[in-house]
Amino acid sequence: MNQSVLTDLQALICPLVVIVLGMIVLLLDLGTGDGPARRRLIYFVSLGGLVAAALLAVANTTIPNAGVGVTPLTHFGGGMVADRFGGLFCIVLCIIAGLAITMSDRYLEEKSLNSGEYYALILFSTSGAMLMALAYDLVNIFVGLEILSVALYILSGFARRERRSEESAVKYFLLGSFASGFLLYGMALIYGAVGIALKNTGLLQPTGTSFTNLGVIARTIQESAETGGAPITASPLFIAGVALLIVGLAFKAAIVPFHSYAPDVYEGAPTPVTAFMSAAAKVGAFAALIRVFGILLPADNASIAQAAVPFHAVLWGLAAATIVVGNVLAIRQTNIKRMLAYSSIAHAGYILVGVLASSVPGASQNAKDAVIYYLFTYTFMNLGAFAMVIWLGRDGGEYTSIADYAGLAKQQPLAAAAMAVFMLSLAGIPPAAGFLAKLYVFTSAVQAGLTGLAVLALVVSVIGVYYYLNIIVAMYFRDPVNDFSSVRAGGARAAALLSAAATLLFGFIPAGVFSPTIQRDQPTAQPILGAAEKSPLPPAVAVVSPQP
């Protein structure tokens, strides 16, 4: 086999392993008969494969991040990139999928749902989010998004005998299709803007390279700014394209005002699917946002800083609205799944604050580190909270009303303690990891000059403490209304306890977890056309002198 092909496959080993694992699970489901033995085999094969994929992804965490000023290690014709950023996101996604599968085993058995198809869809969806994190081309981001989305549409309606599950799948599919259309149209407009800019400057001559390649776009932005004319970022085509790109990715991350589907879908979908969806879709969307906006609006490129101001204002408004709407509407909820849905929306706003800070000169790397740390901690505390809902259910049912958890501490003290850890972490109260996650994001926002947004986020997060503490008060200070002496337990209990332990661990030793892998980028320059020492040659692009 060609050496370059082997190198490409090695760089993308994590998503490839997950895809192959999904196929193996389907084959095992078809060829190993029926019964508990088959379920356990598929269950452990899925978890074992995810552990292997996560370990393989660690290799990428030593590669410098791709971006302006850093020559990326690209693969598959420049369309994919292997770097530390993508490696960390792949690890997060393996954890998300592993926890979702762990909490699903007893649930699927009680609901009489096919475990092989279910686990395969979880794995395929995870691979799509991984491809989004590793993509270095807008088209590949779209392909990854669709793999993620199609699997999630099916998973949302996986409980086919339940009307709410079917309704959530239809709603998610219809709105998700519109969002995908916006995203694709935005990419088409950016493609056109880049092509026009290349033609007008006459400096770059692509040879078999798509104008959707992020390396090509990065060079075009910088060259257009250095020619003395209007930068491409001021082009109406480019502005409209970026705006539609924001719409498509904001939908997947449940950012206001593109969040309306989330409460209904989260409530109606099977609870393990809701847990997986609430984290995996966000991680994939934010990975793409950081990757794309690091190229389209590079933080440390002063020549286009002025043109980026309107986009920063839009992200500022989206972050503020998401934080306020998510927290305020969560206060009114009595259903715990809907409450966690609005909580998830609010946390998307906090993460967006970090994304915005990463696009401000001087604060880029600290903000990216804060976002990655936030996503790690969010994974454990959010999936852990949903695992508690599954753990405490029985006979195919669940306690979804917040009032149902009254007096839980008197019957299940361990379960109540785990739920309290998740609620404290989601509220941002020490010593849980959520406190440090918010602290890092808010600090990076202040360093980026976004003091007003940081203060707003802090004030609203204090208001949001109410609905988290409401659950703790019900568990510890009210009389029991349900019998929790016999609960589902199983894998859901293991997932909840592991998540609680990780939430506390991250709250005490965050630096020990991330310092060995998160290092500062070391720019490398590559001269092009004499004046191009300021930016590296994008992959798969040939640069020639303009023709007379």
N, C-alpha and C positions, 0 to 999 in steps of 0.2 A: 504494500500500500504506500502511496505517496507520502513523504515525510510531512509535507505541509498539511495534508488531511489528518494525519495522526495528531499533529500539534493542535489543529482546530478542535478535534474531538476531545483531546485532553483538556483544553481550556474550558470547554462547555460540559465537562463530565458530570457536573451536578444535575442540571436539568435533563441531560440525556439519561442518566441513571434513573431518575424519577419517571421519565416517560416509559423506559423499558420495564421498570418495575410495575407500572400500571398495566402494561400488556401481559406481563407474567401473572399478575393477579387475575386478570380476565381468563387466561388459559387455565389457571388452577380452579377457578370457579366453574369452568365448563367440564374439566376432566377429572375431578376428584370426588365425584358423587355428591351426596347431600348429607346434612347432619352437623352436629356440634364439632366433630373432628375437622371437617372442611373449614368451618368458620374460624376455628383456632389457628389452623395452618395459614389461612389467608391473613388473619390478624397479625400473626408474628412475622410473616414474610414482609408485610407492608411496613411494620415498625422497624424491622431489621434493615430493610433497604433504605429507609429514611435516615437511619443512623449512619449508614455507610455513605450516603450522599452528603450529609452534613460534614463528615470527616474529610471527604474529598474536597469540599468547598473551602476548607481551612487553607489549602495551598494557595488559593487566590488572594488571601488576605495579606500576603507579603508583597503583592504587586502594586506599584504606585497608581493612584487614581487617574483615570483619563480625564482630560479637561484642557482648557486653554493654557498653553505653556508647558504641557506635558505630552510627550509623544506616546499615544496609546498603543497598547499591545492588542491589535485587532485581529479578528479571525473571520473566516467565511467571507472573503472579499471585502473586508472592512465593515461588514454589517453587524458584527458582534464584538464585544470587548471583554477581556478578562482583566479585572483589577480588584483592589481591596474592597472598594465600594460594593461591587456586585457580589463578591464572595461573602461579605457580611450579611447582605440581604438574603442570599441563598440559605445561609445558616438559620436566619430568623424564620424563613418560610418552611424549612424542614422541621423546626420546632413547632410551628403552628399546625402543620399537617400531622405531626406525631401526636400532639395533644388532642387534636380533633378525632383521630382514629382511636386513641386510647379511651376517650370518654364515650365512644359510640358502641362498644361491643355489646353490652347488656341491653342498651337502648334498641339496637337493631333487632335483637332476638325477641324482645317483648313486642315490638311493633311488626314482627314477621316481615322484615325488609331484607332484600338481597344484599348480603355484605360484600360480595365480590364486585358487583357493579358500583356499589357505594364507595368502597375504598379506591377503586380505579378512577372514579370521577374526582375524588379528593386529590389523588396523585396527579391526574392530568391538569386539574385546575392549578395546583401548586407549580407544575412545570411552566404553565403560562405566565404566572407571576414572576418566576425566575427569569424567563426570557425577557420580560419587560425590564428587569434590573440589569441584565447583561447586554441589552440591545444598544447598538451605536448607529442605528438607522431608524427613521420614523416609521417606515413600513414594518420593520421587525417589531417595533413597539406595538403597532396595531395588531400584528399577528399574535403576539403574546397576550395582548388584552383580550382578543377574541377567544383564544383557548381558555383563558381564565373565566371569561364571562359565560360561554356556552355551557361549560361544566357546572357553573354556579346556577344557571337557569334550571338545569335538570335537577340539581340537588335541592333547590328550593321547593320543587314539587315532588320530591322523592316519596313522601308519604301520600301515595296516590289515593288512598281511601279517605283522606281528610280534606274537607272542602277548603279550609283555610290555607293549607299547603298548596293546593292547586291555584287558588287566587293569588297567593304571593308569587308563585312562579310566573303566572301570566302578567302580572303588574311589573315584575322585575324585567321580564323579557321585553315587553313593549317599550318601557322607558329606557331600558338599556340599549335597545336597538336605535332609538333616536340619538342617544348620547354617542354611540359608535359612529353614526352618520355625521354628527358634528365634528367628531375627532378626525375622521377621514377627510372631510371637506377642508378642515383647517390644515391638514398636512398637504393637501393638494395646492392650497393657496401659498403655503410656504415654499413648496416646490417651484411654483411659478415665479415667486418673488426672487428666489435664488437664481433661477435661470435667467431672468431679466437682468439682474445685477451682474452676473458673469458676462453676459453679452455686452452690457454697457461699458464695463471696465476694460474688457479685453485682456485682463491679466491672467486669467485662469482658463485652461482649455481641458475640460474633463475628457478622459478616454475610458468609456465604458463604465462611468461612475454615475450613480443616481444623485440627483440634487437633494434627495432626502437624507443622504448620509450626513451625520452630525459633524464629521470632520470637514466635509466640504462646506457645510453651512458656517462652521466656525471661521474658516479662512475667508469666506465671502463677506461675513460681517466685518471682520477686521480690515480686509482690503478696501471695502466700500467706505469705511470710516477714515482710512488713511489717504484716500484719494483727494480729500478736500471737499467733496460734494456731500449730498445728503446721505447718511448711512442707510443701509438696507432696513435697519430697525425702525426707520421713520416712514418706510413705504406703506401705503394703505393696504396692499396685498399682504405684506408681512404682518402688520398689526392685526388685520382681520383673521389671518391664519393662526396667530398665537392666541387670540381671544377664543376661537373655536376649539383650539387645543386645550385650553384651560377648562372649557365647558365639559369636554369629554372626560378628562381625567378627574375633574372635580366631582362628577357624578359617581365615579367608582369609589372615590374617597368619602362620599356622603358629605360634601361641603355645601353649606347654604349658599344660594337658594336651590341647589340641585340635590336636596336631601329628602324630598317628600316621600320617596318610595321606602326609605329605610325602616321607619317604625312598623309599617304594615308587613313588609317582607320579613323583618326580623321576628315579628310576633307569630306569623303564620308558618314559617319554615320549620322543619325539625330542629330542635334545639342544638344538636351538635353541628348542624349545617350553619345555623345562625352564628355560633361561636367561630367557626372557621371563616365564614364570610366576613364577619366584622373585623377580622384581623388581616386575612390574606389579601382581600381586595384593597385595603388601605395600604399595606406594605407595597404591593405592586404599583399602585397609582402614585404613591409618594416617591418611590424609587425612580419612576419615569419622570415625574415632575422635577426632581433634583437633577437628574441626568440631563434632561432637555434644557431646563432653564440655566443650568451651568454653562451650556453651549450658546443658547440663543441670547441670553443676557448675562454674560460673564461678569462676575463681581469685580474682578481686578482689572478690567479694561476701561480706563478712564475716557477713552475716545468715544465710547458709545453710552456713557453713563447718563447723559442727559436724555437720550432717546428711550432709555429704560425706565425713566421716572413714571410715565403713565401705567406701565405694567406693575410697578411696585405699588402704586396707589390702588390698583384693582386688587392685588393680593392682600393689601392692608385691609381693605373693606371686606373682602371675603373672610379673612381670618377673624376680624372683629364680629361680623354678623354670625359666623358659625359658632363662636364661643358663647355669645349672648343667647342666641336662639336655642342651642343645644341645652344649656344649663337651665334657662327659664322654663322651657317646655317639659324638661325632665321632672321639675318640681311637682307638676300636676299629675304625674302618672301613678296609677295604682297597680298596674301590671308590671312585674319585674323585668320581663323581656322588652317591653316598650321603654321602660325607664333606662335599661342598659343600651337600647338603641339610641335614645337621645343623648345619653352619656357618651356613646361612641361618636356621635356628631360633634359634641363639645371637644372631645379629645382630638378629633381631626382638625379643629381650629387651633388647638395648642401646637400641634405638629406643624401646621401651616405657618405659624409664627416663626418657627425655626427655619422652615424652607425660605421664607421671606428674608430672614436675617442672613441666610447663606448667599443671597444675591446682592448683599451690600459690601462694598470694598472694605477690606480689613477684618471682617468678621466671618468670612466664608468658612474656613476650616472648623473653627470652634462650633459654629452653628450646625454644620453637617454632623459633627461628632454628637452634638446634643440631640439631633433628630434620630440618629441611629440608636443612641441609648434609649430615647423615649420609645421607639418602636419595640425594642427588646423588652422593656419593662411593661409596656402596654400589652404585649402578647401574653405575658404570664397573668397579669391581673385581670384582664378582660376575659380570656378563655377560662381562667379559674372561676370567675363568677358564674359563667354559663355552666361550667362543669358542676357547680353546686346545685343548680336547678335540676340537672339530670340525676345527681347523686341522691337527692332527697325525694325523688319521685318513686313510684312503685306501680306495678300492675299496668304498665303502659301509659300511666298518667303522670302529670307533673303539678306541682304547686306553683302557680304563676302569679298569684296575688301577693303583694307585699304583706298584707295582713295574715296570710297563711303561715308566715315564718315566726309569728308571735310565740314566745316561750321556747324557741328551738334550743337555747343554751341549756335548759333544764333536762332535755331528753337526749340531745346529741351535742355535748359540749365541744368535741373536736370539730364537728362540722360548723358549729357557730363560730368557733375561733378562726377557722379558715375563711369563712365568709367575712368576718370582721377585718381580717388582713386585706382582703381584696377591696372592701369598701373604703378602708383607710387609705389604701394606695391610690385608688381611683380619685379620692378626694384630695390627695396630695398632702397627707398628714404623716409626719415621721413616726416610726423609723422605716416605714414601708418605702419601696423603691419609687413610687409615684411622686414622693416629695422631691427627691433629687432630680427626677426627670423634668418636672416643672421648673425647678430651680435652674437647671442647666439651660433650658429653653428660654426662660425669662431673662437670665443673665446674658445670653448671646444676643437677645433682642435689644437689651440696653447697650451692649457694646456696639451694636450696629446702628445706634441712634434712634431706635424704635421705642423710646421710653414711654410714649403715650400708649402704644399698643400693649407694652408689657404691663403697665399699670392697669389698663382695662382688663386684661386677661387675669391679673392677680385678683382684682376686686370681684369679678364675676365668678372666679373659681372659689372664692370664699362663700359667695351666695350658694354655689352648687354643693357645698359641704352638707347642706341641709338634707337633701334627698338621700345621700349616702348614709348619714348618721341615722336617718329615719329607720333604716333596716336594722342597724345595730341596736337601736332602742327597742324595736319590736322583738328582737331575739332575746335580749337580756332583761328587759324591764316590763314585759307584758306576760300575761298568763297564756298557756298553750291553748290553741284552738284546734290543732290537728295532732294525730298520733304519728310521731316520727320514730317509733320503736322498731319498725320494720321498713327499711328503705332499700333503694335499688343498689347502691354501692357499686361493686365491680370496678371496671376501668375508670368510671367517672370519679370514684373516690381517689384512685391513684393519681389521675390527672389533676384533681383539685389540690391534693396534698403536695404534689410535686410543684405545682404552680405557686402555692402559698410559700413553700420553702424558698423557691427561686425569687419570689417577690421580696422576701425578707433579706435574702442573701445579697441581691442587687442593691438593696437599701443601705447595706453596711460596707460593701467593698466594691463599688463600681469601678474605681480606677484599676484595681487588680484584674478586672475582667477585660477592660478595653485598652489599657495602655500598651500592652505588647503588640497589638494589631493595628491600632490607629496611630499612624505617624504622619508627619507633615510631608506634603508633596515636594519633590525636588525637580524643578523645571529643567527641561533640556531643550536647547535651541537647535534648529536645523536651517541653515541659510537657504533662502529661495529667492531668486531674482534680486539679489543684492540687498533689498530693503526688508526682506521677510524674516530677518533674524528674530523679530519679536514674536513670531508664532511658528509652530512646528508644521511640517508637511502632513496634511491629513492622509489617512490610508487610502490606497487605491486611487490616487489622484496624480496625474501627470501635469506638471506646470511647465509651460513653454513660453518663449518670448512672443509678444504680440506680433502679428504679421503686419508688415508695412502696407 
